[in-house]
Amino acid sequence: MLLKDYVASLERLLSSTPFVTGTSLSYEERPPIAGLVKATITFSDGSQLDLREFLILEPGVQTLLSLPLRTGSASAQRCLLGG
């Protein structure tokens, strides 16, 4: 799978999610078989998820490192923490 195809599938998924109100996705190819995806996802409660994902793209997509950070509403942060 090409990195741009992976990012396009993420964009389709996020655009069909009702509680996501905005997205910003970018990517950098790291030849020959890796890539970095950066995303900011805004939710209906005003909170945001900043995401960085380092991927190996062959033989399939494998996430090596994913760094999520959610900011915004305290209730959204409690939901993430299970509280």
C-alpha positions in Angstrom: 0.0 0.0 0.0 1.2 3.5 -0.8 1.4 6.1 1.9 -0.9 8.4 0.1 -3.5 5.6 -0.2 -3.2 5.0 3.6 -3.7 8.7 4.3 -6.7 8.8 1.9 -8.3 5.9 3.8 -7.8 7.7 7.1 -9.4 10.8 5.6 -12.4 8.8 4.4 -12.8 7.2 7.8 -12.6 10.4 9.7 -15.0 12.3 7.4 -17.6 9.6 8.0 -17.3 9.8 11.8 -20.2 12.0 13.1 -18.4 13.4 16.2 -15.3 14.5 14.2 -15.8 18.2 13.1 -12.4 18.8 11.5 -9.2 17.2 10.4 -5.7 18.2 9.2 -3.6 15.4 7.8 -0.2 15.5 6.2 2.5 12.9 5.5 6.1 12.6 4.6 7.5 9.7 2.7 10.7 8.2 4.2 12.2 6.1 1.3 12.4 3.4 0.5 9.5 1.8 2.6 8.6 4.1 5.5 6.5 7.2 6.2 5.3 9.6 8.8 1.7 10.7 9.2 0.8 13.8 11.2 -2.8 14.6 12.0 -4.9 16.9 14.1 -8.5 15.8 14.7 -11.1 18.1 16.2 -14.1 16.6 18.0 -17.6 18.0 18.5 -16.8 18.9 22.1 -13.9 21.1 21.0 -11.1 18.8 22.1 -8.3 17.8 19.7 -6.3 14.7 19.1 -2.8 15.4 17.8 -1.3 12.2 16.3 2.0 11.2 14.8 2.4 7.8 13.3 5.6 6.3 11.9 4.8 3.5 9.4 6.6 0.7 7.6 4.7 0.1 4.3 6.1 -3.2 3.1 5.0 -6.0 3.1 1.9 -4.4 4.6 1.3 -1.4 6.7 2.9 -1.7 10.2 2.8 1.0 12.8 6.1 1.3 14.5 5.3 4.3 16.7 2.1 6.2 17.4 2.1 9.2 19.6 -1.4 10.5 20.4 -2.0 13.6 22.6 -5.6 14.7 23.3 -6.2 18.3 24.4 -9.3 20.3 25.1 -12.2 19.4 27.3 -11.6 17.8 30.7 -14.5 15.4 30.2 -13.0 14.1 26.9 -9.6 13.6 28.7 -11.4 11.7 31.5 -13.1 9.4 28.8 -9.7 8.6 27.4 -8.3 7.8 30.8 -11.2 5.7 31.7 -12.4 8.0 34.5 
